[in-house]
């Protein structure tokens, strides 16, 4: 703001308050007056719905409580960072003591004292397993809130989930359903179409099937979370996972094929829709340069999941808990049990107040004209972000 007075320029660079009159019924145009994704005590606080814990294990045979979180986690995905060991994914919807590994097609591991032994109101308690509590081993756990308590399963679809949790504020729903090799729709409990879906048979051996966030085109496509393979498609047999039908505001569709609808199977689904200021799911085209594409999110991301769509490429996880400063380049791969790959320049990216920018030029991360999938959750909405 400046003014001209008798041959002198008077410039205000913010050293004193700007003065202006806002018409009645309106707000000034500034980031602080942008819409919030939440309200009340969770105003501008994504950590009421998603957070990350990093810690050092205390040793097998010793419980290790994680406390002080703003919510009670309902989905926990954990991984040793300093040691090559299995991923451990646990969810309240399938119960404590039941763990899935994203690198494997195997059924859930059942051991009541091995991984997470309790989901608490402000955290969770670790058991005596080396996978998430080995002595002197470092870990990361990504945690989501799926609601204050189990929901009454949605009856909006032709198949009612056997159990379900959903959080409309955070745009997240998860549940279980029984398979019978028959096309069906499943109610989400949300009011917008889910864009990113992960389904895994949890009581038997079958792959992790992913619905990609590619709009209507995603209805005939699928990826496998336990593989680095490119997208596949199919309209018949067990590859027709989504019955060629895109999600609606209230349901998503499961086809009649196996893997996620096998006769007599019990299947876990995790599904998200984008929430402005909190989460976003989509596709980006690479340019093959270290001056890579900028991905606008509308928030500073805390976790980014990145995957080559039309070519072989890992499911890479980058977060600000392990990489707090730019460039963020401490990589964990979802489909492998390997330890964290620290300082991986191929996966480097700048974490910004309103999104992120790719800094790696490797073809599997930023191949020219190739498509890449991303899923991101917020550290701060843009209006309160302070990027490093």
Secondary structure, DSSP 8 states (H G I E B T S, - for coil): -EEEETTEEEE-SSSS-------TT---SSGGGS--SS-GGGTT-GGGTEEEEEEE---TTS-EEE---SS--SEEEEEESSS----EEEETTT-TTEEB-TT--S--EE-TTTSEEEEETTEEEE-S-HHHH-TT-EEEEEEE---SS-B----SSSB--SEEEEETTTTEEEEEEE--SS-EEEE-SSSS---EEEEEESSS---EEEE-S-GGGGGGEEEETT-----EE-SSGGG-TTTT----SSEEEE-SSSSSS-TT-EEEEEEE--BTTTEEEEEEE--SSSS--EEE-SEEEEEEEEEESSS---EEEEETTT--SSSB--BEETT-----BTT-GGG-EEEETTEEEE----HHHH-TT-EEEEEEEEEEEGGG----
